[in-house]
Amino acid sequence: MRRALISVSDKTDLVPFACELVELGFEIISTGGTKAILEDAGIKVVSIDEVTGFPEILEGRVKTLHPKVHGGLLAKRDDEAHVAQVKEHEIGYIDLVCVNLYPFAQTLADLSSTHEEKIENIDIGGPSMLRSAAKNFNDVTVVVDKNDYDHIISELKSNGSTTISTRQALAGKVFNHTAAYDATIAGYFNTVNEVVTPPELTKTYELVQKLRYGENPHQDAAFYKEQGVHDYSVVSSEQLHGKALSYNNIADANAALEIVAEFDIPAAVAVKHMNPCGVGIGANIDEAFQKAYDADPVSIFGGIIALNRTVTVETATKLNDIFLEIVLAPDFEPAALEILKAKKNIRLLKTPMSGDDSKAQRLVSVKGGLLAQGADAKELMVTDLKVATETAPTEADLEQLLFGMRVVKHVKSNAIALVKNGMTIGIGAGQMNRVGAAKIALEQAGELALGAYLASDAFFPMSDTVELAAKYGIKAIIQPGGSIKDEDSIKACNDSGIAMVMTGSRHFKH
């Protein structure tokens, strides 16, 4: 008689699966709660201690870690030496293993769970059985996913056994699953032990969806979710309307959320190709959006909008007048949602925008490796600013300068942002030299640059950016400082009556 060992944490659809196995001539071996569920359903079950001849001990920590279990899983049926040893030690073959693991990730996500509860939800016997069975997939069928139950039963009924290709595919699924399980545990211990740069970095991600293509139609792509709760993230968003997100949609939406997370007051952000084209703050979300729109009414076409307040009917009406790819907000008034749903293709995402994700590592893939760094989450305060010029900024000037710096830190380097009255009026992004970025931003602002504020993501290597800003009538500048030619820029400011403050912190973004 063929034997199946079943021990699962998630018991969904288990009883019908076990009943089908019994009808196909399998003897069922089981443990603990799984055994009780099966017996309650009228299924005859052999206890694991009847197989091993040894009782479960240590509160169930040790029950399947036994040669009569692992010998029955790992023995190669076509190897004479293996067959002889199995016979000598009276070990019975186990032909199918159905195991899913203690819910460590779910326990981790439960904020009320204790450290001790998390540790007790680290499965030892389950992964061991899965790995043994998966290694010997030539002879053993291993099941870790309830979604595979029907396919396995179908093959058993059709062929009398599962196919070698199915068993190999199931084995691959097992090793992916156990690797992810171990990575989650490792991540927890790294957090508890405050290990920032472990010698081996292991992360686990769950497939959210396959994408139609990547940045371009000839590139394959997929979207994965990191385990855990992440505020201000596309992956935690609920899509209320619209077609599926694309690769570029997700990248742009992420950029928009990174920017809007800078602000506690009502703020609106418009993003195109990973750069902000308009950012506005105001007394309410409608005022903030109007400023973001007015910042660049041309580039916002086809853009991604992130708002950090509930979308009102007033704001929705304005949004509805523009072609937009995505609107992200913490919520939508019911009437506002209906207005926006009138457009078939716009994506509407309800996104959690509370909490602090600033400690999460930022990961970037490079060919053959991975770059990991902390978030650029340093909060800049007025007290951090050093006035470098003869002309000192007013309190109102400082508010505008800090607003400009919160924006420019999210613009691709070299970056310059011009702001005025709580809105961007010109942005220069991704230029090979800083004065080039300033020229783009100033030309975009035009006459609005008079009396405006200039923010730079890094220091001025020479005075040319200040000299250009002076020609447009810039009132004050904020920049990190630290160049060996800082004095040249300070002198240029003094000559033009421009106030300049230095932050001591650069914000390169590549």
N, C-alpha and C positions, 0 to 999 in steps of 0.2 A: 504494500500500500504506500502510495506517495504521501509525504507529510508536508504540511504548511505550518510555519511558525508565525503567529500573528500577535503583535504587541504594539498598540497604537495609542497615541495621546488624543488625536482627532479621530473620533469614532463615526464621523459622518459616512453614511452608506456602507458601513462595515458589515452589518448583519446580512444584507442581501448578497454581498460578495462572498462571505463565509458560507452561506447556504449553497451558493452555486458551486463552491469548491467541494463541499461535502457530497453533493449530488454527482460530482465528477470523480469521486472516489478518494478524496484527500482526507487524511486524518489531521485534525486541527490541534496544534500545541499552542498554549497561551499562558499569560501571566496576569496576576493582579486584577485591575479593573476591567481590562479587556476580556479576561476569562469570565468574569461575572456577567458582563453584558451578553456575551455569546451564550452562556448557559441559561440566562433568563429568556433568551430567544429560542430555547429548546435545542441548541446545538451541542452535541457531545464534544467535550474538550478534554485533552490530556494536559495536566498541569506540568509546568516546566520542571518542578522538583521530582516528578515521576520520571522524567527523561534523564535528569542529571544524577538522581539519587542523593541530592544534597539540597537542604532547605534554603529558601530565601533568607538572607541575613542582612544585618546593618540597615534596618528600616527599608529594605528593598534595594539598597544600593548595589548589592551583589545577588544576582539571580540567574543571569544568562551567561556570565563570564565563566564558561566551563568547557573542557575539551569535548564533552558529548554534544554540546551545541556547535562549537566552532569546528570541531572535527567533522560533524555532519554537514556543515556548510562548505568547508574548504577541500574536502576529499575529492580528488579527480577520479571520476567513475571509470575512466579508461586506462588508469595507471595501476598495474598489478601490485606494486608495493603499497600504494594507498589503499587499495581494496583489501589487501592482507592485513594492514594495520587496523583498518576500520573493523574488520571481522575479529581480530585479536582482542581489541578493546571493547567489543560489543557496542559500537557506535552506529546509530541508525542515520541514514542519509536524511537530510532536510532539503526538499526540492523547491520550496517557495518560501520566501520571507516577505512578510508585509509589516513594515515598521514605519511609524513616523514619530518624531522626537518630542521630548519634553518641550513645552512652549517657552523657551528661554526668551526669544524676542518679544513675545507678548508680555511676559513678566517684566522685562526691561522697560517696555513702554508704559507699564502701569506705575504711575508716579507714587502710588501708595505702597508699593512692594518694598520690602526690606532687603538689605544686602544678603542676609541669610536665605531669604526666599529665592533670590536670584541664583545663589550658588546651588540650592537644592534643585533648581530647574536646569542644571547642566547635565545633560544625558550622557552616560558613559556606555552602558550596555547596548543601547540602540545604535549609535554610530558604529560600534564594534561589529555588531551583527550585519549591519548594512554593508560595511566595507568587506567583510568576509564573503558575503553572498555576491557582492558586485565583482570582487576579484575572481570568483569562480563562476562567472556568468555562463561559461560553456555548459555548465550542468544545472545551475540554479537560477530561478526567476526571482528577481528582487523588486519589490514595490514600495515606493516611498510617497507616491502621489495618488490620492484617491481618484483623480481623473483618469488613471490608467486601468482602473478595475474592469470596466466594460471591455476594453480591448483585449485584456489578458483572458477573460472568460471566453470571449469570442474565439480566440486562437485555440484555447484548450478544447473547446467544443468542436472546432473545425479540424484540428490536426492531432488532437490527443496530447499536444504539448505546445509550448510557446516556441516561436522560431528563434534561431540563433541571432538574427538581426534585431529582433525585438529585445531579447535578453541583453544584448550588447548596448542597445540604446538605453534601456532601463538602468544598466550599470553606470553609463555616463551620467545619467540624471542623478543617480545616487551620489557620485563623487562631487558633482556640482553642489548638491544640496548639503552634504556634510562639510564641504569647504566653506560654504556660506555660513553654516551654523557655527563653525569654529571661528570664522572671522568676526562674527558678532560677539562671541564671548571674548575674543582677544581685544576687540575694541572697548568692551566694557572694562576689562582690567587695565587697559591703557588709560582710560578716563579716571578710574579709581586711583591708580598709582601715579597719575599726573605725568605720564610718559608722552611727551610731545613728538619726539622723533624716534620711534621704535626701530630696531635694526632691520626688521622686516615689516613693511606696511601692508596690512591686509584689510581690504574693504569688501563689502558685499552689496550688490545692487540687484533689484528685482525688475524684470522687464515690465514696463508700463505699456508700451506699444511699439510695434514696428512702424517706421515712418516710410512714406512713399519714396523719399530720397533724402539726401543730405543737403549740403549747401547748394549743390548743383544736381541736375537730374541724373547724371551718370554715377553718382555716389550712393552706396547703400548707407542706411542709417537706422538707428533705433534709439528709443528713449528709455532710460533706466531710472529707477527710484532707489535712493540710498535709504537704508533702514533708519527709522527714527522719525520724530516729528520735526518738521521744518517750516517755521513761519516765513512769510515773504518768499514763498517758492511756488513755481509753476506746478511742481509735482504734488503739492498739497492743495491745489486749487480745485474747485468744483466747476466744471464747464456747464454753463446754463443754456448755451445756445451756440450754434454755428458748426461748421465742418471741423474735421480733425486738425489739430495743430501740426505745422510743419517743423522741420529742423530749425529753419531761420526764425520762425515764429517763437519757438521756445527760447532760443538764444536772445532774441530781442526783448522778449517778455522778462527774462531773467535780468537783463541790463536795466530795464525800467523799474523793476522791483528793488534792485540794489540802490537806485537813486532815491526813490520815494521813501525808502526806509530811513533816509537821513533826517526826515522831518517829522516833528510831533504836531506842528500846526497844519492846517489844511494845505495840501500840496498836490500838484498835478505835473506829470512828466510825460512828454512825448518823445519817443525813441525811433530812430531810423538807423538801420545797419549798425546796431550796438552802441551808437552815440546819441546823446540827447540832442534833439533839435529845438526843444522848448521846455522850460521849467518855470512854473509859477507858484507863488505862495500867496495866501490871502486870508481874509477873515472867515471865508466859507469856501466850500469846494467849487462852487460856480465861479467865484472870483478867481480862484487859483487856476481853474481850467481856462478861463478867458485869457488870462495872462500867458499861459503856456501856448495857447493858440496864436495869440498876437505876436509872440516871440518869433514865429516863423510859419506863417500861414501857407507857405508853399511846400516846405519839406514835410509838414505834418500829414500830407496826403499819403495814404497807404501806410500810416505809422501805427505804432503800438502806444496805447495810453494807459498809464497807471495812476490811479487816484487813491488817496489814503483816507477817504471818507465815503460814506454811502452815496451812491449816485442818485441825485434828485431828478425830478421831472424837468426842471429848468436846465440842468446840465445835460440830461439825456437828449433833450431837443437840439441842443447845440452839437452834441456828438453825432446825432443822426444826420446832420447836414453835411458831414464830411465822410469821405471814403476812408475807413479805418480797418485794419486787420484784426486788432484785439483791443478790448477794454478790460482792464483788471481793476477790481475794487473790493473792499471788504464786504460790500453788500449793494443791492440795488432796490430802490423803492419799487413796489409792485407795478405801479403805473409807468415808472421809468423803464423797467424791464420790458414791458409790452411795447413801448416806443422803439426801443433798440432791436427787439426781435422782428420788427418789420423788415429789417434787412437780413436776407437769407444767409449771407456768408460771413457776417461779422461774428467773431468769437467773443463770448462774454464769459469771463472767469471770475468767480467769487473766491477771493484769496484771503486767507488769514493774515492779518497785519498787526499782530500783537506778539509780545515776547521778544526775546533777544537771541539772535542766531549769530552774534558777532564773534563767538569763540570757535565756530566751526571752521575747520581747515578749508582752504581753497586749493583745489587740485587741478593741474593743467597737464595734459598729456604732451609729451615730446617724443620724437622718434626714438624708440628703444627705452623709454623711461617715463618718469612722472615727476613733476615739480609740485611740492607741497609747501604752503605758507599759511600763516595766520591771516585773518581778514584785515583789511585796511580800515580798522574800526576805531582808531584813535579819535576821541572827541575833542575838537578844537574849541577852546574857550577864549573869551576876551583877555583873560589874564595870561594866556599863552603868547599873546602878540607883543612883538617888540617894535616900537615906533623907531624907524631908522632915519626919518627926514626932519627938516626944520618945521615943516607944516604937519601938525598933528591931526589925525582924523577925529571927527566928532563921534558921539555915541551912535547917532543914526548912521554915520559912515561905516562904523565897525559892524553894525548889523548887516549891512549890504555886502561888506567884504567877506564876512563869514558865510553868508548865503552863497556868494560866488565860489568860495573854496569848497563848499559842500557839493556844488555842481561839478567844478572842474576836475575833482578827484576821480570822477567817473567818465571822463572824456579821454579818448585814446591819445597817448603822448606822441609828439609834443602837443600840449593843450593850452588853450587860452579861452576863458569865458568872460564875457562882458555882461554885467547885470545892472539893473536900474529899477527902482520901485518894486522890488520883489519879483522880478522876472528876468529871464535871459533876453538879451537883445542881439547877441552875436556870439558864435562859437567857432573856434578854429581847432580842428581835430586832426591828429595823426600826421603831422607835418615833420619833415626831416630837420627843420630848424625852427627855433622858437619865434623868431620874428616873422617867419612865414605863417605860422599859426595865428599870430597877432594880426597880421595883415588881413587874413580871411575874416576874422571876427570883427575887426574894425570896419572893413568895407561893408560887411553885412549890416552892421549897426548904422552906418552913415551918420546922419545928423543926430540920431539918438545917442551917439557916443558922447556928446557934449554933457559933462557933468556925471558921467557914468563911472562904473567901477570895474577894474580889470583884475582877474584872478589867474594866476599861473600855477601849473602843477609842479613845476620845478624852478630852480633859480635861473636868473638871467646871466648867461656867460659873458655878455657885454651889454653896453648901454643902448643898443639899437632899438630894442623893444620899447623901452621907456621913451625914447626920442620920437618914435612913431606914435605912441599913445598920446604924447603931448600935442602933436599936430591935430588930433581929433578932439582934444579938450577933456581927456580923462581926468576925473577928480582925484581918485585914490587907487592904489595898487596893493594887492596882497600877494606875497610870494614867499617861498621857503627861506631864501637867503642861503649863504654858504659858498658862494662863488669867490674865487680869488680876486674877481673884479667887481665885487659888491659896491665898492666905493664909487666906481664909474656910474653905476645905476643910481646910487643915492645922489650923486652930484647932478645927474640929469634931472632927477625929480626936483631937487632943490632949485635948479635953474628955471624950472617950469612951474613951480608952486604946487607940485603934486605931492600928496601925502602917500607915504609907503610904509607898510608894516611887514614884518617878517615872522614866519610861523615856526621855523626850525624843523619843519616836517614836510618832506616832498611826497608826491602822490603819483609816481609813474604808473601808467596803465598801458600795457602792451596788448 
